[in-house]
Amino acid sequence: NGLAAIFSGTSSITVTVASGSLYGGGGTGNIFYLNGAANPPLTLVQGHTYTFDVSNSSVSGHPLAFKDSGGNAFTTGVTVIGTAGQSGASVVITVPTTGTMPAQYYCTSHGNGMGNLISTIDNDIKTVADNSANITTVASNIGTIAQKATVDEATALAIALGG
């Protein structure tokens, strides 16, 4: 999922559910494990697509969903396929490039404690590609301007002498 995911803009995350500490509060309960890590905070890249594989039987009865920073359901770019805990089930999110962003993942049946916070970052690869395209355009325009600005020596002398 590492470098290839950065360039392709896609990542797969395996979701399971097991007992663990809830936000370090000393209590235990069911929490989401993402790629084997207990309810980690997530950093998602704007414009990228993430597929959460929720087909493991331990996820049954624990629907994964997202909230925005105001605590409202975040559904923009989110597609739920199948039922959590059943073969082929997944939750796919394409992180928007502008506007409201996902701020948390959670269980719709058991609340926020099963998940954690989400932060989003700009897509640096896209920024570099956009800047590269702009540099190419500017370089091309400079070449065009240079061609149009070239005058012969006699014309330059006449201009310099006010003629």
N, C-alpha and C positions, 0 to 999 in steps of 0.2 A: 504493500500500500504506500510505501514511502515516496521515492523520487518519481516513480511512474505515475502515482496519483497526482502529484503536483502538476505534471504536464498534461495529463488526461483530464483532470478536473473531476475525477470520481474516486470514491473510497468505499470500501465495504467494512462494516463493523458488525462483529458477532455479539449478540445480546443473550445473556443468560440471567437468571435470577437465583440468588442464594441469600442466606442469612448473613447480616453484617451490621456494623455500627452505623447508626444514622447520624450523619453530620458530626461525628465525634462526641455526641452527647451521652455516650455510655450505654444507651439502650440498644437493643438489637431488634432486627426485623428484616423483612425481605428488602433487598436493594438490587438495582440493575448492575450487572457486571458487563463492561464493554471491552471486548477483546481480552477478557480475563482480569481487568482492573475494576476494583470496587467503586462504583458510581463516581468516576473521575469527572472533573470539570472538562468541558470540551472547548476547543478553539476551532471554529469552522471558517473556511475561506469563502468570501462572497463570490457567487457565481459557480461554485462547485456543487456537485451532487453527491450525497452520502446515502448509502443503502444500509439500513439497520436490519440485519437478519434476525428476526424474532421467531424463527421456526422451532427453536429448542423447546422441548416439552416443559421445561422449568418456567418459561415465560407465559404459559397458559394462565389466564385470569389477570394478567398484568399488561394491559395495553399501553404501549409507549406513545407519548405525545409530546407536544412542545407548547411553551407559553412565551409571550412577549414580555418586555420589561414591566408592563403594567399588570401582569398576571392574567391576561386574557389568552384564550386559546389561540395559538399561532398555527394557521393552516395554509398560508401562502406557500405554494410550491411543495406542499406535503401530499404524498399519495400513500394510502394504506392498502396493502395487498394481502388478502386473506385474513386469517384470524390468528392472533398471537398464540404461539405454542403448537401450531399445526404446520405441517410440511409446506414449504414454499412461502410462508408468511414473511412479509417485510414491511418496513416503513421507509419510504424514500423521501428525502428532503433536498430540494435544490435551493440553496441559500440565495436570497435576492441580492442584487448589487446595490440597490438603493432602498430607502424607506425603512419600515419597521423590520426588525431582525428578531430571530429566535433568541431568547435569553435564558431558557431553562428547558430541560427534558424531565419528564415525570411520568408516573403511572396514573392513568385516569381513574383507576379503582382505589388506589391507596395513597395518592398524593405526592407531594414534592419530595418527601424524604427518600424515595426510591431512586431519585435522579440527582441532578446537580445543575450548576450554572453553565451557560454557554456564552462565550464571547466570539465575536466575528472580527475578521481582519480583511483588509483589502487583498485582492489577488495581485501579488507583486509581479508574477509572470506576465499577466495581462498589462499591467502598468508599463513594464519594460517594453513589451511588444508595441503598445500604443505609442510610447515615446520614440521607439526606433522608427516607426512609420512616419512620425512627425519630422524626425531628423532627415529622413530620406526626402521628404517633400521640400523642406527648407533648402537642402543642398541642391536639389533640382532647380528650385526657384532662383537661387544665387547664380547658378550657371546661366540661366535664361537672362537674368538681369545683366550679368557681365557681358553677354553677347550683344545685347541691345545698347549698352553703355559705351561700347568700344567705338571710338571715332578715329579717323586718320589724323596724322600730325598737322596737316594744313588746316583742317577744321578746328582742331584744338587750339592752334596758334591764333586763328581768326577770332575764336571765342575769347581767348585770353586778351587780345588786343581790342576787344569791344566791337568786333566787326562781325 
